[in-house]
Amino acid sequence: MQLFLLYLSYFLAIFIQNVLAFGTGPHISQDSVWLSSDVDSLSTASDVSLSTNRYEIVHAAENAVLPPEDGLEGILYDSGLSCNVGPVTAAEENFPKAPLIALVQSGGCSLSTKIKITQKHGTVAVIFYATSHKDDSIFAKKKNMGIPKNSGITIPVFFVNPKIGRELHGLLENSMKSPPKVINGKTLTLAIRVHMFPTPTEKLPTAELVLIIAVAVCGAIMCTFAGILFYLWRRRVARNPGSGEEIGVGEVLPMGKELLHPSEVKQLLTRTIIMTPATSHQSGSGSYDDSSSLLSNEENPCAICLEGMVGGDVVRQLPCKHEYHTHCIDPWLTSKSGECPLCKANCVDALKDINGDTRGTRRERFKQKYF
């Protein structure tokens, strides 16, 4: 049972995690690597665990292209204001063959101008940040960030808030302070590597997301409930392997109706319907005298099967004096309800009055039976 609940919790957690991740927006991951000047593929870089970060408060410019679905990686370098075509940057000198991503700050000129200038340096993408909260709020409201359509911009552009921008700028400054090192005759320089991931092409609507989670939770509750019932049934069968008894919902759940044990049902009177009253047969813990009722009476049918009581039928009389076929009322009392189907008289209470209350409370019987 514990293993079942563990597996159920695991798969539910995975399901909700995947659903919640379905609509994740663009994001940036960053780490540090040592690179040689002739490196042309960042997959061969030596990773350093000095700083590894993930930034999710990121906006992608609408009128710029998006990175590929598996992400775009490059070496980050500080491009400053990037309002004029300046000299070759240090990143271009150190890593002439590696893909470069420019970190650009606001001010001095339009964003379109900044991006076009970085494109001339062979930059594969731009991460732009505002140097003030005023500029940050302005750009955050513009989904296109001031980039017009058909602007000639062919690289991805991500906008981050001032805090993330300053953090990335600080990482670049710290990496420049680290002296190069020589390994196997190659000079390696510490660099900041970033991965830019795009916005998913599809987003799950909020209403559908809530519905899916609600269905998943309800399904988990139902599976857990079914698992508990099955567990209790297995425990009862294990304790009474030869009983062959079926378990009703009322027996399993404490809030269900009280049932009679087969031994208690046998205490109720039975008789066989015959055509003449002379040779009637009675059985049970007591007796009653009703000669007229011993005659076959098809006009007084069993209320469970709705068939008349004819000669040869064995019927059982409840304490409320209502009669039913034994093959109808016995399963009713042991698996469905300990009450009379017609008048709802409680047979359990009637037997208590006759035999004394030896059954205990319902909760005590439930604990004794299953725990």
DAFEN-V977960 format. One record per pair of residues at least 12 apart in sequence whose ideal C-beta (glycine too) atoms are under 7 Angstrom apart, sorted by the first residue. I is the first residue (numbers start at 1). J is the second residue. D is the distance in Angstrom with one decimal. If there is no record, write none. Layout:
# DAFEN-V977960
i = (I | I)
j = (J | J)
d = (D | D)
This chain:
# DAFEN-V977960
i = (1 | 1 | 4 | 5 | 5 | 8 | 8 | 8 | 12 | 12 | 15 | 16 | 16 | 19 | 19 | 19 | 22 | 23 | 23 | 23 | 24 | 25 | 25 | 26 | 26 | 26 | 26 | 26 | 26 | 27 | 27 | 27 | 27 | 27 | 28 | 28 | 28 | 28 | 28 | 28 | 28 | 29 | 29 | 30 | 30 | 30 | 30 | 31 | 31 | 31 | 31 | 32 | 32 | 32 | 32 | 32 | 32 | 33 | 33 | 33 | 33 | 33 | 33 | 34 | 34 | 34 | 34 | 35 | 35 | 35 | 35 | 35 | 36 | 36 | 36 | 37 | 37 | 37 | 38 | 39 | 39 | 39 | 40 | 40 | 42 | 42 | 42 | 45 | 51 | 55 | 55 | 57 | 57 | 57 | 58 | 58 | 59 | 59 | 59 | 60 | 60 | 60 | 61 | 61 | 61 | 61 | 61 | 62 | 62 | 63 | 63 | 63 | 63 | 63 | 64 | 64 | 64 | 64 | 65 | 65 | 65 | 66 | 66 | 66 | 67 | 67 | 67 | 67 | 67 | 69 | 71 | 71 | 71 | 72 | 72 | 72 | 72 | 73 | 73 | 73 | 73 | 74 | 74 | 74 | 74 | 74 | 74 | 75 | 75 | 75 | 75 | 75 | 75 | 75 | 75 | 75 | 76 | 76 | 76 | 76 | 76 | 76 | 77 | 77 | 77 | 77 | 77 | 78 | 78 | 78 | 79 | 79 | 79 | 79 | 80 | 81 | 81 | 81 | 82 | 82 | 82 | 82 | 82 | 83 | 83 | 83 | 83 | 85 | 85 | 89 | 92 | 94 | 95 | 99 | 100 | 100 | 100 | 101 | 101 | 101 | 101 | 101 | 102 | 102 | 102 | 103 | 103 | 103 | 103 | 104 | 104 | 104 | 105 | 105 | 105 | 106 | 106 | 106 | 107 | 110 | 111 | 111 | 111 | 111 | 112 | 112 | 112 | 112 | 112 | 115 | 115 | 115 | 116 | 116 | 119 | 119 | 123 | 124 | 125 | 125 | 125 | 126 | 126 | 127 | 127 | 127 | 128 | 128 | 129 | 129 | 129 | 129 | 129 | 130 | 131 | 133 | 136 | 136 | 139 | 145 | 145 | 156 | 158 | 171 | 172 | 175 | 175 | 175 | 178 | 229 | 232 | 232 | 233 | 235 | 236 | 246 | 248 | 248 | 250 | 254 | 254 | 254 | 257 | 257 | 257 | 258 | 258 | 258 | 259 | 259 | 259 | 259 | 260 | 260 | 260 | 260 | 260 | 262 | 264 | 265 | 265 | 265 | 267 | 267 | 267 | 268 | 268 | 268 | 268 | 269 | 269 | 269 | 269 | 269 | 269 | 270 | 270 | 270 | 270 | 270 | 270 | 271 | 272 | 272 | 273 | 273 | 273 | 273 | 273 | 273 | 273 | 274 | 274 | 275 | 275 | 277 | 277 | 277 | 280 | 288 | 296 | 296 | 296 | 297 | 298 | 302 | 302 | 302 | 303 | 303 | 303 | 304 | 304 | 304 | 304 | 304 | 305 | 305 | 313 | 314 | 316 | 318 | 318 | 318 | 319 | 319 | 319 | 320 | 320 | 320 | 322 | 322 | 322 | 333)
j = (227 | 231 | 227 | 224 | 227 | 220 | 223 | 224 | 216 | 220 | 216 | 213 | 216 | 209 | 212 | 213 | 204 | 200 | 203 | 204 | 200 | 58 | 199 | 58 | 60 | 158 | 197 | 198 | 199 | 54 | 55 | 56 | 58 | 197 | 55 | 58 | 127 | 158 | 194 | 195 | 196 | 54 | 195 | 53 | 192 | 193 | 194 | 47 | 51 | 52 | 193 | 48 | 50 | 51 | 175 | 190 | 192 | 45 | 46 | 47 | 48 | 191 | 193 | 46 | 48 | 188 | 190 | 95 | 98 | 188 | 189 | 191 | 186 | 187 | 188 | 94 | 95 | 187 | 97 | 95 | 97 | 98 | 97 | 98 | 73 | 98 | 193 | 193 | 171 | 160 | 164 | 160 | 161 | 164 | 158 | 160 | 140 | 158 | 159 | 158 | 198 | 199 | 144 | 145 | 147 | 157 | 159 | 143 | 144 | 144 | 147 | 148 | 149 | 151 | 147 | 153 | 156 | 157 | 154 | 155 | 156 | 156 | 198 | 199 | 125 | 156 | 196 | 197 | 198 | 198 | 195 | 196 | 197 | 124 | 125 | 156 | 196 | 99 | 193 | 194 | 195 | 99 | 100 | 101 | 124 | 125 | 194 | 91 | 95 | 98 | 99 | 100 | 101 | 191 | 192 | 193 | 101 | 103 | 168 | 172 | 192 | 194 | 89 | 91 | 100 | 102 | 103 | 103 | 169 | 172 | 102 | 103 | 104 | 118 | 105 | 105 | 107 | 108 | 102 | 104 | 114 | 117 | 118 | 108 | 109 | 113 | 114 | 117 | 120 | 121 | 121 | 189 | 191 | 124 | 122 | 123 | 124 | 123 | 124 | 125 | 127 | 194 | 118 | 123 | 126 | 127 | 168 | 169 | 172 | 118 | 126 | 128 | 129 | 131 | 165 | 130 | 131 | 135 | 131 | 146 | 128 | 145 | 146 | 147 | 146 | 147 | 148 | 151 | 153 | 153 | 155 | 157 | 152 | 153 | 154 | 155 | 155 | 155 | 155 | 156 | 196 | 155 | 157 | 158 | 160 | 168 | 157 | 159 | 160 | 161 | 162 | 164 | 165 | 162 | 162 | 162 | 161 | 162 | 159 | 157 | 159 | 196 | 196 | 192 | 192 | 190 | 191 | 192 | 190 | 252 | 252 | 370 | 247 | 370 | 370 | 335 | 335 | 336 | 337 | 362 | 363 | 366 | 337 | 338 | 339 | 338 | 348 | 362 | 333 | 334 | 335 | 338 | 333 | 334 | 338 | 347 | 348 | 334 | 351 | 330 | 333 | 334 | 284 | 285 | 351 | 284 | 316 | 317 | 318 | 282 | 284 | 286 | 288 | 316 | 317 | 283 | 284 | 314 | 315 | 316 | 326 | 315 | 312 | 314 | 296 | 309 | 310 | 311 | 312 | 313 | 315 | 294 | 311 | 296 | 311 | 291 | 294 | 295 | 294 | 317 | 309 | 310 | 311 | 309 | 310 | 324 | 325 | 328 | 324 | 341 | 342 | 324 | 328 | 329 | 332 | 341 | 325 | 328 | 325 | 326 | 329 | 340 | 345 | 347 | 345 | 347 | 350 | 340 | 343 | 345 | 340 | 342 | 343 | 347)
d = (6.5 | 4.4 | 5.0 | 6.7 | 7.0 | 6.1 | 5.9 | 6.6 | 6.3 | 5.1 | 5.7 | 6.4 | 6.6 | 6.4 | 5.7 | 6.6 | 4.7 | 6.8 | 4.4 | 5.0 | 6.8 | 6.8 | 5.4 | 4.8 | 4.6 | 6.3 | 6.1 | 5.7 | 4.9 | 6.4 | 6.2 | 4.6 | 5.5 | 5.3 | 4.5 | 5.7 | 7.0 | 6.6 | 5.7 | 6.8 | 5.6 | 4.9 | 4.6 | 4.8 | 6.4 | 7.0 | 4.9 | 6.2 | 6.9 | 4.6 | 5.5 | 4.3 | 4.8 | 5.5 | 6.7 | 6.2 | 6.1 | 3.8 | 6.3 | 5.8 | 6.3 | 5.7 | 4.9 | 4.5 | 6.4 | 4.1 | 5.9 | 5.8 | 6.6 | 6.3 | 5.9 | 5.1 | 4.6 | 6.6 | 5.6 | 6.0 | 6.6 | 6.9 | 6.5 | 6.5 | 6.5 | 5.6 | 4.0 | 6.7 | 5.5 | 6.6 | 6.0 | 6.8 | 5.9 | 6.3 | 5.1 | 6.8 | 5.7 | 6.6 | 5.3 | 5.7 | 6.9 | 7.0 | 4.5 | 5.8 | 6.7 | 5.7 | 5.9 | 4.6 | 5.1 | 4.2 | 6.8 | 4.8 | 4.6 | 4.7 | 4.5 | 6.6 | 5.3 | 6.6 | 5.8 | 5.3 | 6.0 | 4.2 | 6.3 | 6.7 | 5.6 | 5.8 | 4.0 | 6.7 | 6.9 | 4.8 | 4.7 | 6.4 | 4.8 | 6.5 | 4.7 | 6.3 | 4.6 | 6.5 | 5.8 | 6.3 | 4.8 | 6.9 | 6.4 | 7.0 | 4.8 | 3.9 | 5.5 | 3.8 | 5.1 | 6.3 | 6.5 | 6.0 | 5.5 | 5.1 | 6.9 | 5.4 | 6.8 | 4.9 | 6.9 | 6.0 | 5.2 | 5.7 | 6.5 | 6.4 | 4.4 | 4.9 | 5.7 | 3.4 | 5.8 | 6.3 | 6.8 | 5.3 | 6.3 | 5.1 | 4.0 | 6.1 | 4.9 | 5.6 | 6.6 | 6.2 | 5.8 | 4.2 | 6.8 | 4.9 | 4.3 | 5.2 | 5.6 | 4.2 | 3.9 | 6.3 | 6.5 | 5.6 | 6.0 | 6.7 | 6.5 | 5.2 | 6.8 | 4.6 | 6.7 | 5.2 | 6.4 | 6.6 | 6.2 | 4.7 | 6.3 | 5.6 | 4.3 | 4.6 | 5.0 | 5.2 | 5.6 | 6.4 | 6.8 | 6.6 | 5.5 | 4.9 | 5.9 | 5.2 | 6.6 | 4.4 | 5.5 | 4.7 | 6.0 | 6.2 | 6.3 | 5.6 | 5.0 | 6.2 | 6.7 | 5.5 | 6.9 | 5.4 | 6.8 | 5.2 | 7.0 | 6.0 | 6.8 | 6.8 | 6.9 | 6.0 | 6.5 | 6.0 | 5.2 | 4.5 | 5.7 | 6.3 | 4.8 | 5.1 | 6.2 | 6.9 | 6.3 | 5.2 | 4.9 | 6.9 | 5.9 | 6.6 | 2.5 | 5.6 | 6.5 | 6.5 | 5.7 | 5.4 | 5.7 | 6.9 | 5.6 | 6.1 | 5.9 | 5.2 | 5.7 | 4.7 | 6.3 | 5.5 | 4.3 | 5.9 | 5.5 | 5.1 | 5.4 | 6.0 | 6.6 | 5.8 | 3.7 | 6.0 | 6.6 | 6.3 | 5.7 | 5.0 | 4.4 | 6.3 | 6.7 | 4.7 | 4.8 | 6.1 | 6.8 | 5.8 | 6.8 | 5.2 | 4.4 | 5.8 | 4.9 | 6.1 | 6.4 | 5.7 | 5.8 | 5.5 | 5.3 | 6.2 | 6.6 | 4.4 | 6.5 | 5.9 | 5.4 | 6.7 | 6.3 | 6.6 | 3.6 | 5.9 | 6.2 | 6.8 | 4.6 | 5.0 | 5.5 | 5.9 | 6.7 | 4.8 | 6.0 | 6.1 | 6.9 | 5.3 | 5.6 | 5.2 | 6.3 | 5.5 | 6.5 | 4.5 | 6.4 | 6.3 | 5.8 | 5.6 | 5.0 | 4.6 | 4.4 | 6.5 | 4.3 | 7.0 | 7.0 | 5.3 | 4.8 | 5.8 | 6.1 | 5.0 | 4.8 | 5.5 | 6.5 | 5.4 | 5.2 | 5.6 | 3.9 | 6.6 | 6.4 | 6.0 | 6.3 | 5.1 | 6.0 | 4.8 | 5.3 | 5.1 | 6.8 | 5.8 | 6.6 | 6.1 | 3.7 | 5.0 | 5.4 | 3.8 | 5.4 | 5.2 | 6.6 | 6.4)
